[in-house]
């Protein structure tokens, strides 16, 4: 599912075909970016109130963190740690444990904006005043990943490890290989704010100037996915998986049918992400005609 937020803080949910529903409408005091945790919770950076809100899989909204200075970028790693960028003059990146314990992760930035975590746990941060993207190892050590950008904002990774960046100043989207080789992915946009990718490699861009969410195929073909007034952020969330029927024989020819329902993911960090699901089994003993 694609989720999009507008400048007022409303959050919308979209099916793969573009059908829209209002996911949350309580105006979360101006939205920064969105990020999903491994367990499925949605985190929203609320710039005006200086808070981060969490929306559970059941739709319950809670305040995850307060006292931040215009939080904008937000990202979550595989362990559920939440990273948030604070705007100038603070210009820090703070880190929260899943329980909400706060620490300062990085300082010395100018105007940090978008955040994204790669498959190795490295954090990438765009700095829209310095026009660079920094890469931080899990221990906080910093290297410069890309320079020469123009108001870089939202960041997102593809499954192949390439990084996409909304380049507000050039009205385009850039793509970077893991080695930092840059290419222009999309141009002629109107104030691109954020990007997100689906599992198939399609790129979705929050275009604030035109108030649209555009979809680009992996080859760069553009289509208009949805219209969202004052759109500022996009992110992909979990998709419910259908139940699976299993067939097994037990004893002397008895036939059992089991329905396996995959439910909400586990948040236990010791379990690999691909296996973090609680399963429920429902057994039925059908009536089978016996031969005469």
N, C-alpha and C positions, 0 to 999 in steps of 0.2 A: 504494500500500500504506500502511495505517496502522500506525504503530509506537507502542507504549506501554511505559513503564517503571514499575517499582514502587519503593517506598522502599528495598528492599534492593539495587537496581541491576540486576535482571533486565530484559531487554528482550524484548518479544513482538511478533510480526508478525501482521497480520490482513489477510485478503483482503477485497475489497469486500462479500462476503456475510457476513463475520464469522468465518470459519474461522481458528482460532488456531494458531500454531506458536511454539515458543520460539526466539527469534533469538539470544540470548546469555544464558548462565546462570552466568557466573563471578563473579557478585556484585561489581559494580564499585564497591564501597564507598559505597553510598548514592547514588541518582541524583538530580540536579537535573533540568534540562530537557534536551530533545533538539533537534538541528538538523541538517539535511542541507546539504552543500556542493554547488555546481553540478556537480561531478564525480561525485556520488553517495555520497561518504563520509558516514557518520553520526558526529556528534560528541555525546558524552555528558559532561555536567558531573557529576563525582563529588564530592559535598559532603564526605564524611568524609575521604577521602584527599587532598582539595585538588588534584585533578588533572582533566584533560580527556583522555578516551580517544577514539580514532578507530577506526571499524570500516569496512574497505574493502568494495567490492562483492563481493569474494571471501570475505568473512567474517574477514579477518585483523585482529586487534586490536593496536593500538599505543598507546603513551602519547604524546599530543600536547603536553601541558604539565603542569608540576608546580609546587608551591610556592604555590598559590593559597589564599585564605582562604574556606572554605566557598563554593565557586562554585555558583551556582544557575542564573541565566539564561544562555542561550547563543543566538547568532544568527550567521548567515553571510551576507555580502553577495554580489553578483553576481561580484565579483572573487575570491571565496574567502577573504576576510579574516574571521577568527573573533572575535566579541565575547563577553566573559564578564563577568558581574556577580559581585562579591565582597561577602559580607555584612558587617554591622557587626562590629567597629569600623573595618574598612578602608573599606568602602562606596565602592569604586571600580568603574569599568568598564575592563577591560583589552582591548587589541586585539592579535591575532596575525596575522602574515602567513601565507599558506599554508605557508610553510617553518617556521613556528613562532617567528619573531622577535617578542618581546613588547614592547609599549609601553603607557603609561597613556593611555587615551582620554578618560576623564571622572572628575572628583573632585567632592567637595562634595555627595554624596548621603547619605541616612540609612540606608536598608535597600533597596538595589536588588534587584529580583527578576526579573520577566519581561523579555525583550528580543525585538524584532522589527524587521526591516528592510523599508521600503516599496520600491516600484518605482523610486523616485528615489534610493535609496541612503541615505535618512535613517534613523537608528536611533531607535527608541522604547523607553523604559525605564520600567517601573513601580517606584514607591518605596512599599513597603507600610507604612512608618512615617509618611511625609509624606502618604500617600493621594493621590498625584498620578501623572500620566504625563508624562515629559519627552520632548521631541523634540530630537534632535541632528542638525545638518547634517553632511555628510561631513567638514567641517573642524573639527568638534567644538563649534561654537557651539550654545548651548542655549536653548530656549524651553519654556514650560510648555504642554502640549497639553491636559491635563484635570486638574481638581481635584475635591474633594468625594467621592472614592471611599472605599472601606472595605476595607483590606488588599488592594489590587490585586496580582494575581500574574501568571499566564501571559497572553501576548499573541500574537495571530496576525492576519494580513491576509487579506482576501478579494480575489479578482481584480478587483473593482470599486474597490479602494482603501479600503474600510471596515475599521476596526480593531475587533477583538473582544478583550474583557478579562474574565478570570475574577476576579470580585469576591468574594473569600473571606469578607469580613465581612458581606455581605448575602446570601450564598448565591445569587448570581445571576451572570448574564453580561450585560455591557453592550456595546453597539455604537456606534461613533463614525463619523461621516462624515469625509472628509478635512479638512473645515473645523472638526472638533471638536464637532459637534452630537451630543449623546448621547441614546440611547434604551435602554430596558431590553429586552434580547432574550430572557432566560430567568430564571425565578425558581424558588423552592422546590427548590433543590438542597441538597446536603449537603457542605459544604467543597469548593467547586470550586477546583482547583489549576491547571489548564491548559486551553488550547483549541487546536484545529487545524481547518483547513478543507480540504475536497477541491476539485477543479477545478469541481465542479458547484455549489459554494456551500453544501454541507451543513456544519454545525458539529459538531465532536466535542469533548466536554468530559470531562476527567478528574475524576471525582467521588470524592474521597478518602473522604468519610464513608460513602457507600453502597458503595464499592468497585466502581463501575461506570464504563464509558465510555458516555455517552449520545450519541446522534446526533440533531441537530435539522435539519429541512429549513430552507431559506432563509426560509420563512414562520413558523418557530418550532415546528413540530410535533415532539414528542419521542418517541423510541423507545429501547429499551435495546439498544445495539449489542453490548456484551461485558462480561463480569465479569472484573475484574482486581484481585486482592488488593493492598491498599495502593497503588493506582495514584497516580502523582504527575505524569506527563507524557505528552503525546501529540504526534506529529508525522507528517507525510506524507512518504514517500520516493518514489523513482522507481519506475515500473512498467515492466517489460520490454515492449518493443513487438514484435509479431509481424513475421516476415519478409514482404516484399511481392514479388510476382512481376511482372516487367516483360516486355513483349513488344516486340520490335524486328525490323525486316527489314534485312538486310545483303546487299549485292551484288545479283545478279540473282534476286531472289525467295527467297533463303535465309531461313529463319525461325529466330531465336534466342530462347531463353527465358533470362531472367536473374533470379536470386533475389537480392534486396537485403536483407541482414541488418543492422538497426540495432543497433549494439553500444554499449559503454560510452561516455558522453559525454567529449568533450575538456575539459581544464581550462585551455586557452589563453584568457586573458582578452581577447585581441584579437578573438576570434571571438564574434559575438552569441550569447546563450544559446540562441536558437531554432535555431541551426545547429551547435551543438557536438556533433556525432556523427561517429564514424568509420564509414564504410560499407564493406561487403565485397560484392563481386559474384561470383556463381557462374554460369558460362555452360554451357548444355547444348545440344547439337545433336541435336534429335529426329529419328527416322526418319519421314519423311513419305511416304505412298504417292504414287507418280507416276501421272498419267493414262496410260492405254494409247493 
